[in-house]
Amino acid sequence: MNTDTDLLWSPGRRETEDSNIASFLRWLGTDRGLRFDDYAALWRWSSTDLPGFWSAVWEFYGLDAVTGYDEVLADSSMPGATWFPGARLNFAERCLARATDARPALVCVAEGGTPEEISWEELRRQVADVAAALRRMGVGPGDCVAGHLPNLPQTVVALLATAAVGAVWTACSPDFGTPSVLARLRQARPAVLVAADGYRHGGKEYDRRADVAELVDGLPTVRHLLAIDRLFPAPDEPWSRRAGVAQHSWSALPAAEGPLDFADVPFDHPLWILWSSGTTGVPKGIVQGHGGIVVELLKALGLGADLRAEDRYLFLTSTSWMVWNFLVGGLLHGSTIVLYDGSPTFPDVNGAWRVAEQTGATMVGVGAAYLAAVERSGTHPAAELDLGALRSILQTGSSLPDSTWRWVHERLAPDVWLQSICGGTDICSVLAGGSPLLPVRVGRIPGPSLGVALAAWDPSGQPLAGEQGELVVTAPLPSMPLHFVDDADGARYRASYFDTYPGVWRHGDWVTVHPDLSVVVSGRSDSTLNRMGVRMGSADLYAVVEQLPEVTDSLVVGVERPDGGYFMPLFVVTASGSALDDGLRERIAAAVRRRLSPRHVPDAIVPIAAVPRTLTGKKLEVPVKRILQGARVTDVSSAGAVTHPEMLAWFADYAGRSMPGG
């Protein structure tokens, strides 16, 4: 009888014998004479013999038939590692290399609509047409193409066409405010802006034509606007009156005269610019390369997530979140990617699962906040919907409460493989996640990803086992940034990851790495709570507080005071009909004291109207902490980059009115 009550899922024969990683292990034995008894042994080899592991990934996925290289890792220093010099890889070419008539390349669903399929042949034709149009506009290597687009098939086409001509892609979704978009795209200096006339979300239509005109007016480098008619007829009149800008209608682009031609680019040629959240100042433009992204996403999605060609892979995301790029990476595996343009909670909280049902999705990626919201709704998706095709859920964005882990298996998809993954925009991939070879237990990420030399370190740089420390990566990864935009001397890049431990990547999360290699992420290390010398992650407190029925959301910060004191307020959003009275405050404090420790009990429990978050769902712990320490709102957050921005002014008022010493 199994007494492991935290065990949610165990590998079966399919995983141990037929998964991608099982095939990889057999290949290593046959072709390299390497044999490993378990995942831990494989991971240790992969994270220490970097040339051996990454050359194996290269050959296993057939890249040796595409291009040669001089050596795997010519320089292993961080920052500045040099991977696969001499190799030449184009991301778009690799995304289209697994084309087949057996299944579609894209399945696209608009909010309230029905799925539409796009074949691999049609995808290639559209990429060829747009690539030819970009070349006629004078776009080539060194230029930038920017998208102001929702999650449309045209967005995938525009990215692949940009990569095909060797230009650099970047995107902001139209739910970003115009100032926030300009804060990013002005740094990128795009020559072409690809924009939709609007989008649908939550049952409403949003006309963005005036916003696009404002963007064009604010981007002096833009010479061409490629307009997509999403909500309205193809435009007869230009959206922008700015002189020197030519507007083109996507639907009227002529067919390419010849076959799709891919720019021959080196391994480290810039592919795209991803953007940091912009909640702690000017957004960082993170530049990643063709080759690094190809090998990293082949490994992460193939050997980690076990994505297969026959999968239908859906990620609930906007185009501004790096998981959209992670979704497009499914094409590298020949998988069908599912694009949903709309709200996951339309027409009700189970909107995303209805899309999964409609499209026959086999792998679905979601943010933790959405899973928790469905759990709180009291619905029972497993009973209400046919999710029989679903075999795996990828969860990311923030830590998942223990109850939600269990809820997924009890009420969403009982036999599903729940993969909690930790990574980020910085590498556009996964640092720790699941493996088909590892069991899933409540609250724990099964292990570090292959090739990732992950550890927890104390402040002096000593490794910790079974104790919370800074998440560090002690060896380079191929998809680490080439550089930041407008950071010629690399100072901002070094300050972001390497100032704390020179030569070692500090990711900015608190983690505990257990002896079995399972990983627990406890929140951002720069927003860590530190009471009486005991460091605590905010996620631990949220997991307790937000289980109370009277609480719908919360935010906790720890504020170091100039006099050496420390103040830890908890801000609470109460459920409709509940008031934050002394009785509820005492119940919150008692639950925290009982479930965590007396040290975790907040100094003040304060009602608020809403918790501000990044547009990818992360609570604004660090910006709020800085405001409570006296920073101006304009210095800690980029306009349009957060939900409930009015709350930042509220926190500033609170800082002057109610903070100790305020």
Number of C-alpha atoms within 10 A of each C-alpha: 3 5 6 8 8 14 13 20 17 14 15 12 8 10 17 15 16 12 22 21 22 18 15 17 21 17 17 18 13 11 12 12 9 13 14 15 8 11 20 17 11 17 21 16 18 20 24 15 12 20 16 14 19 24 17 19 20 17 13 17 16 11 17 15 9 10 11 14 13 11 15 20 18 13 15 16 14 20 22 15 17 20 25 23 17 15 20 19 26 24 27 27 20 20 21 20 14 15 22 15 9 9 18 23 28 25 23 22 22 19 21 17 12 12 16 14 17 16 18 23 15 14 21 22 17 22 26 25 22 27 28 25 20 22 13 10 14 13 21 20 18 11 18 25 28 26 26 27 24 27 24 20 20 21 20 19 21 23 27 29 30 31 28 28 27 27 23 28 24 25 26 25 21 26 21 18 16 18 16 20 21 18 18 24 26 15 15 22 16 23 21 26 27 23 30 27 24 23 23 18 17 15 12 10 11 13 17 18 18 13 19 24 18 17 22 23 16 16 20 15 17 22 19 21 25 22 24 23 16 16 15 12 10 16 16 8 8 16 18 19 13 15 8 10 19 16 21 18 16 21 13 10 14 11 13 16 9 9 11 20 13 20 20 15 22 17 25 24 23 24 30 25 26 28 24 20 22 21 23 19 14 18 20 24 25 21 24 26 26 25 25 26 25 23 22 23 25 22 25 23 21 21 23 25 25 20 23 20 18 14 22 26 30 30 25 23 25 25 23 26 23 20 24 19 22 19 23 23 24 26 25 24 23 24 26 27 23 32 29 26 23 25 21 22 18 16 14 13 19 22 19 24 20 21 25 26 17 15 22 20 25 22 26 22 20 20 22 21 19 19 20 18 15 21 21 16 11 9 14 17 19 17 11 12 16 16 21 15 16 21 17 21 22 20 23 21 20 21 26 24 23 17 15 21 23 19 19 24 17 15 17 22 23 15 16 20 25 27 23 26 28 23 17 17 20 21 21 23 24 25 24 26 27 27 26 26 20 20 20 25 20 19 20 26 26 27 26 28 27 26 26 22 21 23 22 25 24 13 10 8 15 10 15 17 15 16 15 23 25 24 24 26 22 19 20 25 24 24 23 24 25 21 23 21 20 12 13 10 10 15 13 17 21 19 11 15 21 19 15 15 15 14 19 19 23 22 20 17 23 26 25 24 27 18 9 11 21 22 26 22 27 21 21 21 22 13 24 23 25 19 16 8 8 9 16 22 22 23 20 20 24 19 18 19 24 20 17 15 11 19 19 18 18 22 23 26 24 24 23 17 14 9 7 6 9 17 19 20 18 22 20 25 21 22 14 9 6 12 15 19 11 10 10 17 17 13 13 25 21 15 18 22 16 13 15 15 12 12 16 23 21 23 14 15 22 16 15 18 13 19 21 22 17 18 18 20 16 19 19 23 22 20 24 30 22 20 23 25 18 13 15 15 20 14 14 21 24 23 19 20 24 26 20 14 19 11 17 22 15 13 19 19 14 14 20 15 11 11 16 11 10 11
